[in-house]
């Protein structure tokens, strides 16, 4: 007789080990960035001032009775100082994006993440938000103590002041952003009466909230997890790319010692293991662990380490801009610069130069006049008085300058061809004027079928401003 079947529904034994759970996401540890001064900090803040004066100030600069830079979506025109761009000029935008991409490739191949460390909006606004935080809450140690302290009236007041300053700056940033798409003076008038259009209010709040979230809350998380550039930068580097490098050969083994002690006499390297390079890093990494994708190339660790080396009477440059080959082969700056011009940078630089020259040439030779000609499709051809055959055309004459102009219209292409309709058209500044003209020719002057003719439109005050458009004349059977 067989044994009874085991009870498969029985509960597991109590002695079984509990299952281990692994989190898919690392728990974020807040980065308390220590303030640092030095050469690269000055460069970084210089670019903060430069970019923000441009951003906040350019929309207020007047030009010919309007603001100098305005991307007027309602009128579908982009004003950039003396240039007026229309939807038909989207080609220039495409070229500008290509130039930006190749410039990023070129400078990354030469010196790594210069854009990220000095001019990226995420870096710029994080610097501004951290400066506000430092001024209100104090230095790194005070901020850490404040966060660890229990809730109190003082803590609520300090935090409220900081968040209020962040919100004010974020809203002003959103307001300025919208001011490039709606004339800023109109936007101010709407703000005073709180009569924003629905989309204007939406974008002010959205861009303001986006600024607050990116620079005030997420900070280094954007650079580490959201920015795609951090992920594909590795394929743009090579052993001759300048990156922020810790000199292991010189710095290790690390350890504390008194000022002025010769590190070789105690069997140590130049690194005193103070950890300041980690404390000043906005992404919280230790550059001594080697090149990491989280490094944005801001060089804060270079400034910090140089100050420590100076206090210890050691040579600066334990952490410095260098290349993999330079560190390995003990190159100086002369050898590093000699390897800047290599196939990768020559290709990127050559393509960038050609495209930039073509872009500038296109802008310089861009015609201030554009004409679109459309045949009247209601009647391709018709007979009129005196035995003439008539074709009708509708013209769209675009005056792409900021001055009103009169244009002269002429027809060419066949003997006996004449134009009926206005011989001139006046077009206000930066507008499009529609005009209808008729082309007539005696019946029998042309073979039946389609014949090429040309319509010329020229500025009365400057015959060099001229457009010659091709169209067809239909001669019936």
Buried (B, 14 or more C-beta within 10 A) or exposed (E): EEEEEEEEEEEEEEEEEEEEEEEEEEEEEEBBBBBBEBEBBEBBBEBBEEBBEEBBEBBBEEBEEBBBBBBBEEEEBBBEEEBBBBEEBEEBEEBEEBBEEBBBBBBBBBBBBBBBBBBBBBBBBBBBBBEBBBEBBBEBEEBBEBEEEEEEEEBEEBBEBBBEBBBEBBBBBBBBBBBBBBBBBEBEEBBEEEEBBEEBBEBBBBBBBBBBEBBBEBBBBBBBBEBEBBEEBEEBBBEBBBBBBBBBEBBBEBEEBEEEBEBEEEEBBBBBBBEBBBBBBBBBBEBBEEBEBBBBBBBBBBBBBBBBBEEBEBEEBBBBBBBBBBBEEEBEEEEBEEBBEBEBBEBBBEBBEEBBEEBEEEEEEEEBBBBBBEBBEEEBBBEEEEEBBBBBBBBEBBBBBBEEBEBBBEBEBBEEBEBBBEEEBBBEBBBBBEBEBBBBBBEEBBEEEEBEBBBBBBBEEEEEBBBEBEBBBBBEE
